[in-house]
Amino acid sequence: MVLQPSLKNCLRLSCVLRTPKAGFRSTDCGALIIQSVSNDVYQNLAVEDWIHDHMDLEKRQVLFLWRNSPAVVIGRHQNPWQECNLRLLRQKNIKLARRRSGGGTVYHDLGNINLTFFTTRKKYERMENLKLVVKALKALRPQLDIHVTDRYDILLDRHYKISGTAAKLGGTSAYHHCTLLCNADKFVLSSVLKSPYKGLKSNATPSVPASVKNLFEEDPTLTSEMLLDAIAKEYSTQHQIDHHITLINPADETLLPGINNKTKELQTWEWVYGKTPKFSISTCLNMAYKDSVLDVKVNMDVKHGRIEVCNIDLPEQWLPPALYSELVKSLTGSKFCPDETTTLATTLLRVCPQDDELHSRWNLLCENMIMLM
């Protein structure tokens, strides 16, 4: 395998990309294998969008190889509160990203390889792509018991999922991406993909739980580099091209004009959380206060990530009516977000009467409300 230098990459890609305004030309044909030098999930997802939007896939089919630092990636139509443990993500500093394709939620770290196959919509065929991956793995380790299911998953030993799949079909272009579990942290994976949120009702696309296993558990002599090379080699053979992987920097505006704006958009609250389909929460907060436990019923409707309707059923005289009304009023229309709710709670606390017990009650209620988010 030959990894071409950065300058040569730019020169080679300049003949491939369909971006007339940027001066690119589309004179080359065939297939291309590219690999990101970044481990940032937002940058790599932005590359997918960029290739889909700008490359002439009538002339070039593309295989994009990439790996991410710890991140949870949800599908285009999914609900993050339903799919993962957001509090744990924040504690562990694990990024949350929403991709533009459908499908379920996946956990990424450096023990996970990501593959994206770009074609025209007419040539789109995810089963053939997965068979290519299986053939590459079999060439590397013939003894591996792996096969593709009708659900477009790759199973190891007929039971363990080692690859999930998702796709985006545009008007003329399409891409299919899949994961390959090599040596991911399964403890973190299972922890962050377990939602603790109760009483949540949503029409968002739910993920289907599955038993997973790392390839390296089956064969510890494997490495990620070996797997990437085997897949690139098989792709090269099937497309009758030289066995080269072209390295790209996803932050390079000269190579990928407009890429940084795409990356920034994928990081915004409006995209990650605001694109969540409408959902509702109906739950009971069991709040321990002094020598008793108080049941506080909370009902909320959340649309585009913002609280649309808010009802909090508090014990009589728990808070002054005016303060309760101001809390509900402030929450309505605000982001369903711990940071924003904390700011609201702190602001309202300043106008509370100077009463220690009242402040204790207020803080307890707000802490429990924040735990919902």
Buried (B, 14 or more C-beta within 10 A) or exposed (E): EEEBEBEEBBEBBBEBBBBEEBEBEBEBEEBBBBBBBBBBBBBBBBBBBBBBEBBBBBBBBBBBBBBBBBBBBBBBBBBBBBBBBBBBBEEEEBBBBBBBBBBBBBBBBBBBBBBBBBBBEEEBEBEBBBBBBBBBBBEBBEEBEBBBEEEBBBBBEEEBBBBBBBBBEBEEBBBBBBBBBBBBBBEBBEBBBEBEBEBBEBEBBBBEEBEBBBBBBBEEEBEBEEBBBBBBBBBBBBBEBEBBBBBBBBBBEEBBBBBBEBBEEBBEEEBBBBBBBBBBBBBEBEBEBEEEEBEBEBBBBBBBBBBBEBEBEBEEEBBBEEBBEBBEEBBBEBBBBBEBBBEBBEEBBEEBEEEEEBEEBBEBBBEBBBEBB
